[in-house]
């Protein structure tokens, strides 16, 4: 189903799809999937939208917990974005992660849905200390591209575009997109789906920052990030805890987009 003809959109995934970084747990999370739903609804006012994503979930957990409920909702559009949490785990297997993603692609497409997904940006451009993870992301991205080609999945390929790793696109934790970053992801997926009004402007760099991070300023920012975010994340992993423990999807049922479009921003 092309363009603005979508009537039932279901999003599955982890924290990015849930909307972490765009709003908060008090006022509510918006996120790129909500933003995409809003864009579709401008052309299709009758759109119904569900978001089954839960933060902290690995790709296998997304498949085990979210695929069956997504299929029950019989979407004509679905987005599947997961795998970055797997990249951060010590025992990462790109083939295994991609296998979970491909199984979700196949199941949703087999039921008649149009499916869209994304590749992930270079982590080393977000945080120098994350450079060792770049080969993992490259391996996963290659498999996502292959699976998308095999199944006809609309792919927003973020890796080649420097705009995606601009610090302004990311929250202070460098793990979740900022509101500007969520808007960029929504624009990228809309472009991949060839939605009315979409274009490639999301690939273009932002204007230069007024004050660039160089020298000691950059080192200080890196140290503050490690203390505020990296350290607590490592402690949580050692204790076997997840940010998503006890959480449920924020929008498990198909509802009109107007029910939330004027909420968190």
C-alpha positions as a Python dict, from the first residue, in 0.01 Angstrom:
ca = {
    (1, 'X'): (0, 0, 0),
    (2, 'X'): (164, 324, -107),
    (3, 'X'): (193, 677, 20),
    (4, 'X'): (-85, 800, 246),
    (5, 'X'): (-304, 488, 208),
    (6, 'X'): (-189, 326, 534),
    (7, 'X'): (-463, 264, 788),
    (8, 'X'): (-302, 45, 1058),
    (9, 'X'): (56, 117, 1167),
    (10, 'X'): (234, -94, 1430),
    (11, 'X'): (585, -19, 1558),
    (12, 'X'): (802, -281, 1730),
    (13, 'X'): (1145, -238, 1881),
    (14, 'X'): (1340, -106, 2178),
    (15, 'X'): (1401, 230, 2344),
    (16, 'X'): (1445, 432, 2024),
    (17, 'X'): (1105, 322, 1893),
    (18, 'X'): (951, 368, 2238),
    (19, 'X'): (1071, 729, 2213),
    (20, 'X'): (1331, 758, 2491),
    (21, 'X'): (1507, 1092, 2453),
    (22, 'X'): (1202, 1270, 2312),
    (23, 'X'): (999, 1376, 2614),
    (24, 'X'): (1015, 1191, 2945),
    (25, 'X'): (830, 936, 3155),
    (26, 'X'): (636, 1207, 3338),
    (27, 'X'): (509, 1416, 3045),
    (28, 'X'): (512, 1121, 2806),
    (29, 'X'): (743, 1004, 2528),
    (30, 'X'): (692, 1102, 2167),
    (31, 'X'): (972, 954, 1955),
    (32, 'X'): (1029, 895, 1587),
    (33, 'X'): (755, 632, 1546),
    (34, 'X'): (496, 869, 1693),
    (35, 'X'): (627, 1144, 1466),
    (36, 'X'): (602, 913, 1165),
    (37, 'X'): (245, 822, 1259),
    (38, 'X'): (160, 1191, 1281),
    (39, 'X'): (300, 1249, 932),
    (40, 'X'): (99, 960, 787),
    (41, 'X'): (-215, 1077, 966),
    (42, 'X'): (-195, 1417, 798),
    (43, 'X'): (-270, 1237, 470),
    (44, 'X'): (-472, 952, 622),
    (45, 'X'): (-678, 1098, 910),
    (46, 'X'): (-827, 758, 989),
    (47, 'X'): (-487, 605, 1071),
    (48, 'X'): (-476, 375, 1374),
    (49, 'X'): (-138, 336, 1546),
    (50, 'X'): (11, 103, 1808),
    (51, 'X'): (361, 110, 1956),
    (52, 'X'): (472, -215, 2120),
    (53, 'X'): (835, -116, 2177),
    (54, 'X'): (997, -149, 2521),
    (55, 'X'): (1335, -9, 2619),
    (56, 'X'): (1624, -243, 2688),
    (57, 'X'): (1494, -525, 2473),
    (58, 'X'): (1731, -740, 2267),
    (59, 'X'): (1630, -839, 1915),
    (60, 'X'): (1533, -1188, 2028),
    (61, 'X'): (1315, -1042, 2302),
    (62, 'X'): (1146, -808, 2057),
    (63, 'X'): (1066, -1108, 1838),
    (64, 'X'): (947, -1323, 2130),
    (65, 'X'): (738, -1054, 2302),
    (66, 'X'): (619, -820, 2028),
    (67, 'X'): (585, -1007, 1699),
    (68, 'X'): (274, -1211, 1787),
    (69, 'X'): (85, -909, 1928),
    (70, 'X'): (187, -710, 1620),
    (71, 'X'): (53, -978, 1388),
    (72, 'X'): (-273, -990, 1583),
    (73, 'X'): (-321, -619, 1507),
    (74, 'X'): (-294, -695, 1132),
    (75, 'X'): (-103, -380, 1031),
    (76, 'X'): (-68, -265, 673),
    (77, 'X'): (249, -80, 783),
    (78, 'X'): (503, -198, 1041),
    (79, 'X'): (842, -71, 1149),
    (80, 'X'): (1098, -312, 1296),
    (81, 'X'): (1403, -154, 1461),
    (82, 'X'): (1614, -353, 1706),
    (83, 'X'): (1966, -484, 1753),
    (84, 'X'): (2162, -198, 1905),
    (85, 'X'): (2119, -337, 2256),
    (86, 'X'): (2266, -663, 2126),
    (87, 'X'): (2569, -477, 1988),
    (88, 'X'): (2645, -355, 2341),
    (89, 'X'): (2643, -705, 2493),
    (90, 'X'): (2967, -906, 2534),
    (91, 'X'): (2827, -1207, 2345),
    (92, 'X'): (2721, -1047, 2019),
    (93, 'X'): (2639, -1257, 1715),
    (94, 'X'): (2547, -1052, 1407),
    (95, 'X'): (2395, -1352, 1229),
    (96, 'X'): (2175, -1437, 1526),
    (97, 'X'): (2052, -1079, 1566),
    (98, 'X'): (1986, -1039, 1195),
    (99, 'X'): (1803, -1372, 1199),
    (100, 'X'): (1556, -1238, 1453),
    (101, 'X'): (1503, -923, 1247),
    (102, 'X'): (1457, -1117, 925),
    (103, 'X'): (1206, -1350, 1088),
    (104, 'X'): (1001, -1047, 1190),
    (105, 'X'): (1029, -897, 841),
    (106, 'X'): (910, -1222, 682),
    (107, 'X'): (618, -1275, 922),
    (108, 'X'): (481, -923, 885),
    (109, 'X'): (526, -912, 509),
    (110, 'X'): (372, -1258, 482),
    (111, 'X'): (59, -1118, 642),
    (112, 'X'): (45, -831, 392),
    (113, 'X'): (220, -547, 576),
    (114, 'X'): (464, -300, 427),
    (115, 'X'): (772, -311, 651),
    (116, 'X'): (1039, -47, 712),
    (117, 'X'): (1363, -58, 910),
    (118, 'X'): (1689, 132, 958),
    (119, 'X'): (2063, 75, 980),
    (120, 'X'): (2261, 210, 1273),
    (121, 'X'): (2516, 495, 1283),
    (122, 'X'): (2889, 469, 1352),
    (123, 'X'): (2919, 460, 1735),
    (124, 'X'): (3275, 589, 1722),
    (125, 'X'): (3152, 918, 1582),
    (126, 'X'): (2918, 956, 1878),
    (127, 'X'): (3168, 864, 2150),
    (128, 'X'): (3540, 794, 2088),
    (129, 'X'): (3534, 529, 2359),
    (130, 'X'): (3273, 339, 2155),
    (131, 'X'): (3499, 295, 1849),
    (132, 'X'): (3563, -76, 1923),
    (133, 'X'): (3190, -135, 1859),
    (134, 'X'): (3207, -5, 1501),
    (135, 'X'): (3293, -345, 1343),
    (136, 'X'): (2990, -498, 1515),
    (137, 'X'): (2761, -225, 1381),
    (138, 'X'): (2910, -263, 1032),
    (139, 'X'): (2847, -639, 1042),
    (140, 'X'): (2489, -597, 1161),
    (141, 'X'): (2415, -322, 909),
    (142, 'X'): (2540, -540, 624),
    (143, 'X'): (2303, -817, 726),
    (144, 'X'): (2011, -577, 769),
    (145, 'X'): (2069, -447, 414),
    (146, 'X'): (2078, -803, 279),
    (147, 'X'): (1759, -903, 460),
    (148, 'X'): (1584, -585, 349),
    (149, 'X'): (1674, -657, -13),
    (150, 'X'): (1554, -1017, 11),
    (151, 'X'): (1215, -922, 154),
    (152, 'X'): (1148, -586, -9),
    (153, 'X'): (1173, -397, 320),
    (154, 'X'): (1195, -17, 298),
    (155, 'X'): (1537, 71, 437),
    (156, 'X'): (1652, 403, 583),
    (157, 'X'): (2029, 357, 559),
    (158, 'X'): (2172, 595, 819),
    (159, 'X'): (2536, 482, 830),
    (160, 'X'): (2671, 684, 531),
    (161, 'X'): (2533, 1022, 642),
    (162, 'X'): (2732, 1245, 884),
    (163, 'X'): (2415, 1428, 989),
    (164, 'X'): (2310, 1118, 1181),
    (165, 'X'): (2610, 1139, 1416),
    (166, 'X'): (2592, 1513, 1478),
    (167, 'X'): (2596, 1548, 1861),
    (168, 'X'): (2283, 1764, 1842),
    (169, 'X'): (2094, 1461, 1716),
    (170, 'X'): (2163, 1271, 2038),
    (171, 'X'): (2067, 1294, 2401),
    (172, 'X'): (2340, 1351, 2660),
    (173, 'X'): (2364, 973, 2715),
    (174, 'X'): (2464, 927, 2345),
    (175, 'X'): (2252, 613, 2336),
    (176, 'X'): (1917, 772, 2254),
    (177, 'X'): (1821, 1027, 1995),
    (178, 'X'): (1733, 1381, 2101),
    (179, 'X'): (1401, 1531, 1987),
    (180, 'X'): (1589, 1661, 1680),
    (181, 'X'): (1731, 1314, 1623),
    (182, 'X'): (1391, 1148, 1655),
    (183, 'X'): (1259, 1394, 1397),
    (184, 'X'): (1548, 1295, 1168),
    (185, 'X'): (1475, 921, 1205),
    (186, 'X'): (1108, 983, 1127),
    (187, 'X'): (1208, 1181, 818),
    (188, 'X'): (1446, 905, 708),
    (189, 'X'): (1183, 632, 740),
    (190, 'X'): (922, 849, 567),
    (191, 'X'): (1166, 899, 280),
    (192, 'X'): (1234, 523, 260),
    (193, 'X'): (857, 467, 241),
    (194, 'X'): (822, 747, -17),
    (195, 'X'): (551, 915, 187),
    (196, 'X'): (396, 1236, 51),
    (197, 'X'): (609, 1535, 145),
    (198, 'X'): (919, 1328, 223),
    (199, 'X'): (1261, 1389, 66),
    (200, 'X'): (1633, 1337, 130),
    (201, 'X'): (1682, 1653, 336),
    (202, 'X'): (1745, 1435, 643),
    (203, 'X'): (2081, 1336, 492),
    (204, 'X'): (2216, 1692, 483),
    (205, 'X'): (2449, 1817, 759),
    (206, 'X'): (2329, 2072, 1012),
    (207, 'X'): (2491, 2418, 1016),
    (208, 'X'): (2817, 2421, 1216),
    (209, 'X'): (2789, 2459, 1592),
    (210, 'X'): (2864, 2804, 1727),
    (211, 'X'): (3129, 2658, 1959),
    (212, 'X'): (3301, 2337, 1851),
    (213, 'X'): (3423, 2080, 2102),
    (214, 'X'): (3800, 2070, 2076),
    (215, 'X'): (4098, 1988, 2298),
    (216, 'X'): (4037, 1991, 2671),
    (217, 'X'): (3669, 2077, 2624),
    (218, 'X'): (3616, 1757, 2428),
    (219, 'X'): (3809, 1550, 2682),
    (220, 'X'): (3606, 1699, 2966),
    (221, 'X'): (3281, 1617, 2788),
    (222, 'X'): (3399, 1259, 2738),
    (223, 'X'): (3485, 1218, 3106),
    (224, 'X'): (3154, 1365, 3219),
    (225, 'X'): (2967, 1129, 2985),
    (226, 'X'): (3156, 826, 3118),
    (227, 'X'): (3079, 920, 3477),
    (228, 'X'): (2715, 1009, 3425),
    (229, 'X'): (2607, 741, 3177),
    (230, 'X'): (2866, 478, 3089),
    (231, 'X'): (2948, 385, 3450),
    (232, 'X'): (2586, 337, 3561),
    (233, 'X'): (2513, 140, 3243),
    (234, 'X'): (2802, -100, 3314),
    (235, 'X'): (2689, -145, 3676),
    (236, 'X'): (2335, -226, 3560),
    (237, 'X'): (2469, -487, 3316),
    (238, 'X'): (2689, -649, 3584),
    (239, 'X'): (2386, -677, 3811),
    (240, 'X'): (2183, -837, 3532),
    (241, 'X'): (1931, -555, 3525),
    (242, 'X'): (1769, -380, 3231),
    (243, 'X'): (1617, -34, 3194),
    (244, 'X'): (1306, -211, 3066),
    (245, 'X'): (1252, -439, 3364),
    (246, 'X'): (884, -434, 3458),
    (247, 'X'): (786, -203, 3173),
    (248, 'X'): (501, -259, 2930),
    (249, 'X'): (440, -107, 2585),
    (250, 'X'): (321, 252, 2599),
    (251, 'X'): (56, 204, 2329),
    (252, 'X'): (-38, -166, 2298),
    (253, 'X'): (-367, -111, 2113),
    (254, 'X'): (-442, 51, 1780),
    (255, 'X'): (-573, 400, 1853),
    (256, 'X'): (-639, 709, 1644),
    (257, 'X'): (-329, 925, 1613),
    (258, 'X'): (-524, 1230, 1730),
    (259, 'X'): (-543, 1067, 2072),
    (260, 'X'): (-182, 1166, 2143),
    (261, 'X'): (-55, 1397, 1868),
    (262, 'X'): (-87, 1708, 2087),
    (263, 'X'): (94, 1550, 2383),
    (264, 'X'): (468, 1535, 2449),
    (265, 'X'): (687, 1730, 2211),
}
